[in-house]
Amino acid sequence: MSFLDWKDYRSNLVRGVGRLGKLRPNVAAAMDLLAKPEEGDALDAKTRELISLAVATTTRCDGCITAHTTAAIAAGATRQEVAEALSVAIDLNAGPALVYATRVLDAYDELEK
């Protein structure tokens, strides 16, 4: 079972981003600059892509998922490594809910007075 045709989605996304890039070339150039590793970076490409997949998961970005999954595979990431990165994303989605739950109770206590 597949939620999307990820290859088709990625192709459409690349075309759409290309069209936007023609309208806003400075935005496209800035995004390219952010995505490129710098000389002397401590993280290798695979690690960067695994982090990107965890972030893509927490931000719920299908475009990021297809782009960074493709890049992670190209960088040599295994399915197991991807699953471990996703476990971190799941943990961090639950963790903030726990932290903010304490804030809700704090607000309740303060506002009930």
Buried (B, 14 or more C-beta within 10 A) or exposed (E): EEEEEBEEBBEEBEEEBEEEBEEEEEEBEEBEEEEEEEEEEEEEBBBBBBBBBBBBBBEEBBBBBBBBBBBBBEBEBEEEBBEEBBEBBEEBEEEEEEEEEEEEEEEEEEEEE
